[in-house]
Amino acid sequence: MTKFGGCLSPANGEENGQSDDRSGRRSRVKGSRDVFVALLSFASCRLLTLPVLRSDPDWGASGTLRVRRQELQPPFRSMQGVIVNAPLEAVWSYSMDLTKIPEFHPRVVKVDLLSGKTLREPGASYRCHLSGGKHTCIEKDIEIIPLQKIVTVLPEDTFGISNILSDYTVETTFQTLGHRSTKVEISHYYSTTTLKAKLLNLIAKGKIARETQATLNAAKATIEAACRAG
């Protein structure tokens, strides 16, 4: 957030003071818009990314991975969907490739593979560079069931959204409807235990739904075009 100040003098102190107030208000509004844009970017950044329950793993004495405890998911907020005229395997393959995010996402121009993985896997993190060049967000896949679902969280961002919605989780599910038809749905989950979170949800919920649907539509068009060409 950038704040602009004015120079006060005995002759124009009152006028400049009013200007300072207006500049401050504009700066706060701009900061709120920045947070809003970042929230939308995360909401639709993967093609397609529920936990009914989130597992917290721990290693057993034998060296095998076991579930130590399970936490209830955050409250459900909204869901958007699309039917892609392509086989489930093709849709899944596209959504698993992190390098393809800029191909369909309207606000992501570059992706850094922080875990060195081009394909999604539990624990894989990646940084999305948003259009305009000022802001980024780091996302992490925490659960993947092949050909069924992908679960992603937002551990860090330059807007401060992860501080307001600390448990924001996005789930993408896939369902085959036939040989060349696949239903894809994106669900959003997060808690609103603070006043800031409640206000952000009130302002952004509808916009998140519209932007996520637009991203799904763009991904649908890209996948279908690739299938026709292939």
DRENDO-1510 file (C-alpha; in Angstrom, 1 decimal, always signed):
<recs>
REC; n; res; u; v; w
REC; 1; MET; +0.0; +0.0; +0.0 .
REC; 2; THR; +1.3; +3.4; -0.9 .
REC; 3; LYS; +0.5; +6.5; +1.1 .
REC; 4; PHE; +0.8; +10.0; -0.3 .
REC; 5; GLY; +1.5; +12.9; +2.0 .
REC; 6; GLY; +1.2; +16.6; +1.5 .
REC; 7; CYS; +3.4; +19.5; +2.7 .
REC; 8; LEU; +1.7; +21.8; +5.2 .
REC; 9; SER; +2.2; +25.5; +5.5 .
REC; 10; PRO; +0.4; +28.3; +7.4 .
REC; 11; ALA; -1.3; +29.4; +4.2 .
REC; 12; ASN; -2.5; +26.0; +3.0 .
REC; 13; GLY; -2.4; +23.7; +6.0 .
REC; 14; GLU; -6.1; +23.1; +6.2 .
REC; 15; GLU; -6.5; +22.4; +2.5 .
REC; 16; ASN; -3.5; +20.1; +2.4 .
REC; 17; GLY; -4.7; +18.3; +5.6 .
REC; 18; GLN; -8.0; +17.6; +3.8 .
REC; 19; SER; -5.9; +16.3; +0.8 .
REC; 20; ASP; -3.9; +14.1; +3.1 .
REC; 21; ASP; -7.2; +12.6; +4.4 .
REC; 22; ARG; -8.4; +12.0; +0.9 .
REC; 23; SER; -5.1; +10.4; -0.1 .
REC; 24; GLY; -5.1; +8.2; +3.0 .
REC; 25; ARG; -8.6; +7.0; +2.2 .
REC; 26; ARG; -7.6; +6.3; -1.4 .
REC; 27; SER; -4.6; +4.4; -0.2 .
REC; 28; ARG; -6.7; +2.3; +2.2 .
REC; 29; VAL; -9.2; +1.6; -0.6 .
REC; 30; LYS; -6.4; +0.6; -3.0 .
REC; 31; GLY; -4.9; -1.7; -0.3 .
REC; 32; SER; -8.3; -3.4; +0.2 .
REC; 33; ARG; -8.6; -3.9; -3.6 .
REC; 34; ASP; -5.1; -5.4; -3.7 .
REC; 35; VAL; -6.2; -8.0; -1.0 .
REC; 36; PHE; -9.4; -8.7; -2.9 .
REC; 37; VAL; -7.5; -9.3; -6.2 .
REC; 38; ALA; -5.1; -11.6; -4.5 .
REC; 39; LEU; -8.0; -13.6; -3.0 .
REC; 40; LEU; -9.6; -14.0; -6.4 .
REC; 41; SER; -6.2; -15.1; -7.8 .
REC; 42; PHE; -5.8; -17.9; -5.3 .
REC; 43; ALA; -9.5; -18.9; -5.6 .
REC; 44; SER; -9.0; -19.8; -9.2 .
REC; 45; CYS; -5.3; -20.3; -9.6 .
REC; 46; ARG; -5.4; -24.0; -10.2 .
REC; 47; LEU; -7.3; -25.5; -13.0 .
REC; 48; LEU; -9.2; -27.3; -11.2 .
REC; 49; THR; -8.2; -27.7; -6.7 .
REC; 50; LEU; -11.9; -30.6; -0.5 .
REC; 51; PRO; -11.3; -31.9; +2.1 .
REC; 52; VAL; -14.0; -33.7; +3.9 .
REC; 53; LEU; -11.4; -34.2; +6.5 .
REC; 54; ARG; -7.8; -32.9; +6.5 .
REC; 55; SER; -5.3; -35.5; +7.6 .
REC; 56; ASP; -2.2; -34.6; +9.7 .
REC; 57; PRO; +0.3; -37.3; +9.1 .
REC; 58; ASP; +2.9; -38.7; +11.4 .
REC; 59; TRP; +5.5; -41.4; +11.1 .
REC; 60; GLY; +5.0; -44.6; +13.0 .
REC; 61; ALA; +7.7; -46.6; +14.8 .
REC; 62; SER; +7.9; -49.0; +11.9 .
REC; 63; GLY; +8.7; -46.2; +9.5 .
REC; 64; THR; +5.3; -46.4; +7.8 .
REC; 65; LEU; +3.1; -43.3; +7.4 .
REC; 66; ARG; +0.0; -43.3; +9.6 .
REC; 67; VAL; -2.7; -40.7; +10.4 .
REC; 68; ARG; -2.1; -39.1; +13.7 .
REC; 69; ARG; -5.3; -37.0; +13.8 .
REC; 70; GLN; -7.9; -35.6; +11.5 .
REC; 71; GLU; -9.3; -32.0; +11.6 .
REC; 72; LEU; -12.7; -31.0; +10.4 .
REC; 73; GLN; -12.6; -28.9; +7.3 .
REC; 74; PRO; -13.3; -25.1; +7.4 .
REC; 75; PRO; -16.9; -24.1; +6.5 .
REC; 76; PHE; -18.0; -24.5; +2.9 .
REC; 77; ARG; -18.5; -21.1; +1.1 .
REC; 78; SER; -19.2; -21.8; -2.6 .
REC; 79; MET; -18.8; -24.2; -5.5 .
REC; 80; GLN; -18.5; -23.6; -9.2 .
REC; 81; GLY; -18.4; -26.2; -12.0 .
REC; 82; VAL; -18.1; -26.9; -15.7 .
REC; 83; ILE; -18.4; -29.9; -18.0 .
REC; 84; VAL; -15.4; -30.4; -20.2 .
REC; 85; ASN; -15.9; -32.3; -23.5 .
REC; 86; ALA; -12.8; -34.4; -23.0 .
REC; 87; PRO; -11.9; -37.7; -21.4 .
REC; 88; LEU; -11.2; -37.7; -17.6 .
REC; 89; GLU; -7.6; -38.7; -18.2 .
REC; 90; ALA; -7.0; -35.7; -20.4 .
REC; 91; VAL; -8.6; -33.2; -18.0 .
REC; 92; TRP; -6.7; -34.7; -15.1 .
REC; 93; SER; -3.4; -34.6; -16.9 .
REC; 94; TYR; -3.8; -31.0; -17.8 .
REC; 95; SER; -4.8; -30.0; -14.2 .
REC; 96; MET; -1.8; -31.8; -12.7 .
REC; 97; ASP; +0.7; -29.8; -14.8 .
REC; 98; LEU; +1.7; -26.7; -12.7 .
REC; 99; THR; +3.4; -25.1; -15.7 .
REC; 100; LYS; +0.0; -24.8; -17.5 .
REC; 101; ILE; -1.5; -22.4; -14.9 .
REC; 102; PRO; -0.6; -19.2; -16.9 .
REC; 103; GLU; -2.2; -20.7; -20.0 .
REC; 104; PHE; -5.7; -20.4; -18.5 .
REC; 105; HIS; -5.5; -18.1; -15.5 .
REC; 106; PRO; -6.3; -14.5; -16.3 .
REC; 107; ARG; -4.1; -13.1; -13.5 .
REC; 108; VAL; -1.1; -15.4; -13.3 .
REC; 109; VAL; +1.8; -14.7; -15.7 .
REC; 110; LYS; +4.4; -17.0; -14.2 .
REC; 111; VAL; +4.8; -19.9; -11.9 .
REC; 112; ASP; +7.9; -20.7; -9.8 .
REC; 113; LEU; +8.3; -24.4; -9.0 .
REC; 114; LEU; +9.5; -24.1; -5.4 .
REC; 115; SER; +9.6; -27.8; -4.9 .
REC; 116; GLY; +11.2; -28.5; -8.2 .
REC; 117; LYS; +8.2; -30.4; -9.4 .
REC; 118; THR; +6.3; -29.8; -12.6 .
REC; 119; LEU; +3.5; -32.0; -11.6 .
REC; 120; ARG; +1.3; -31.7; -8.5 .
REC; 121; GLU; +1.9; -34.0; -5.5 .
REC; 122; PRO; +1.1; -33.7; -1.8 .
REC; 123; GLY; +3.5; -31.2; -0.3 .
REC; 124; ALA; +4.5; -29.6; -3.6 .
REC; 125; SER; +4.6; -25.8; -3.4 .
REC; 126; TYR; +4.7; -23.2; -6.2 .
REC; 127; ARG; +4.7; -19.4; -6.4 .
REC; 128; CYS; +2.3; -17.6; -8.7 .
REC; 129; HIS; +3.3; -14.2; -10.1 .
REC; 130; LEU; +0.3; -12.0; -10.6 .
REC; 131; SER; -0.2; -9.6; -13.5 .
REC; 132; GLY; +1.2; -6.2; -12.8 .
REC; 133; GLY; +4.4; -7.6; -11.4 .
REC; 134; LYS; +3.9; -6.4; -7.8 .
REC; 135; HIS; +2.4; -9.4; -6.0 .
REC; 136; THR; +2.8; -13.1; -5.6 .
REC; 137; CYS; +1.2; -15.9; -3.7 .
REC; 138; ILE; +2.5; -19.3; -2.7 .
REC; 139; GLU; +0.2; -22.3; -2.9 .
REC; 140; LYS; +0.7; -25.9; -1.7 .
REC; 141; ASP; -1.1; -29.1; -2.6 .
REC; 142; ILE; -1.9; -31.1; +0.5 .
REC; 143; GLU; -4.0; -33.9; -0.8 .
REC; 144; ILE; -4.3; -35.7; -4.2 .
REC; 145; ILE; -6.5; -38.7; -5.1 .
REC; 146; PRO; -5.7; -39.7; -8.7 .
REC; 147; LEU; -8.5; -38.9; -11.1 .
REC; 148; GLN; -10.7; -37.7; -8.3 .
REC; 149; LYS; -9.6; -34.6; -6.4 .
REC; 150; ILE; -6.9; -32.1; -5.6 .
REC; 151; VAL; -6.7; -30.0; -2.4 .
REC; 152; THR; -4.7; -26.8; -2.2 .
REC; 153; VAL; -4.0; -24.3; +0.6 .
REC; 154; LEU; -2.5; -20.8; +0.7 .
REC; 155; PRO; +0.4; -20.6; +3.2 .
REC; 156; GLU; +1.8; -17.3; +2.1 .
REC; 157; ASP; +1.2; -14.2; +0.0 .
REC; 158; THR; +2.3; -10.6; -0.4 .
REC; 159; PHE; -1.2; -9.2; +0.2 .
REC; 160; GLY; -1.7; -10.6; +3.7 .
REC; 161; ILE; -4.7; -12.8; +2.8 .
REC; 162; SER; -3.2; -15.8; +4.5 .
REC; 163; ASN; -3.2; -13.8; +7.7 .
REC; 164; ILE; -7.0; -13.0; +7.3 .
REC; 165; LEU; -8.2; -16.4; +6.0 .
REC; 166; SER; -5.5; -18.6; +7.5 .
REC; 167; ASP; -7.4; -21.9; +6.7 .
REC; 168; TYR; -8.5; -21.0; +3.1 .
REC; 169; THR; -8.7; -24.3; +1.3 .
REC; 170; VAL; -9.7; -25.0; -2.3 .
REC; 171; GLU; -10.8; -28.4; -3.6 .
REC; 172; THR; -11.2; -29.5; -7.1 .
REC; 173; THR; -13.1; -32.7; -7.9 .
REC; 174; PHE; -13.3; -34.7; -11.2 .
REC; 175; GLN; -16.1; -37.0; -12.3 .
REC; 176; THR; -16.4; -38.8; -15.6 .
REC; 177; LEU; -19.7; -38.5; -17.4 .
REC; 178; GLY; -18.9; -40.6; -20.3 .
REC; 179; HIS; -16.0; -41.5; -22.7 .
REC; 180; ARG; -15.5; -37.8; -23.7 .
REC; 181; SER; -17.1; -35.8; -21.0 .
REC; 182; THR; -15.9; -34.8; -17.5 .
REC; 183; LYS; -17.5; -32.7; -14.7 .
REC; 184; VAL; -15.1; -30.5; -12.8 .
REC; 185; GLU; -16.1; -28.7; -9.6 .
REC; 186; ILE; -14.2; -26.2; -7.5 .
REC; 187; SER; -15.2; -25.7; -3.8 .
REC; 188; HIS; -14.0; -23.0; -1.4 .
REC; 189; TYR; -13.6; -23.5; +2.3 .
REC; 190; TYR; -12.5; -21.0; +4.9 .
REC; 191; SER; -13.4; -19.7; +8.4 .
REC; 192; THR; -14.5; -16.2; +9.2 .
REC; 193; THR; -13.8; -15.9; +12.9 .
REC; 194; THR; -12.5; -12.3; +12.8 .
REC; 195; LEU; -14.2; -9.1; +11.7 .
REC; 196; LYS; -11.7; -8.6; +8.9 .
REC; 197; ALA; -12.5; -12.1; +7.6 .
REC; 198; LYS; -16.3; -11.6; +7.9 .
REC; 199; LEU; -16.0; -8.3; +5.9 .
REC; 200; LEU; -13.8; -9.8; +3.3 .
REC; 201; ASN; -16.2; -12.7; +2.8 .
REC; 202; LEU; -19.1; -10.3; +2.5 .
REC; 203; ILE; -17.4; -8.2; -0.1 .
REC; 204; ALA; -15.6; -10.9; -2.1 .
REC; 205; LYS; -17.8; -14.1; -2.0 .
REC; 206; GLY; -19.9; -13.3; -5.1 .
REC; 207; LYS; -16.9; -12.0; -7.1 .
REC; 208; ILE; -14.9; -15.1; -6.2 .
REC; 209; ALA; -17.6; -17.3; -7.6 .
REC; 210; ARG; -17.8; -15.4; -10.9 .
REC; 211; GLU; -14.0; -15.3; -11.3 .
REC; 212; THR; -13.6; -18.9; -10.5 .
REC; 213; GLN; -16.3; -19.8; -13.1 .
REC; 214; ALA; -14.6; -17.7; -15.7 .
REC; 215; THR; -11.3; -19.5; -15.0 .
REC; 216; LEU; -13.0; -22.9; -15.3 .
REC; 217; ASN; -14.5; -21.8; -18.6 .
REC; 218; ALA; -11.1; -20.7; -19.9 .
REC; 219; ALA; -9.6; -24.1; -18.9 .
REC; 220; LYS; -12.4; -25.9; -20.6 .
REC; 221; ALA; -11.8; -24.1; -23.8 .
REC; 222; THR; -8.0; -24.8; -23.7 .
REC; 223; ILE; -8.4; -28.5; -22.9 .
REC; 224; GLU; -11.0; -29.0; -25.6 .
REC; 225; ALA; -8.9; -27.2; -28.2 .
REC; 226; ALA; -5.9; -29.4; -27.3 .
REC; 227; CYS; -8.0; -32.6; -27.6 .
REC; 228; ARG; -9.3; -31.5; -31.0 .
REC; 229; ALA; -5.8; -30.7; -32.2 .
REC; 230; GLY; -4.4; -34.0; -30.8 .
</recs>
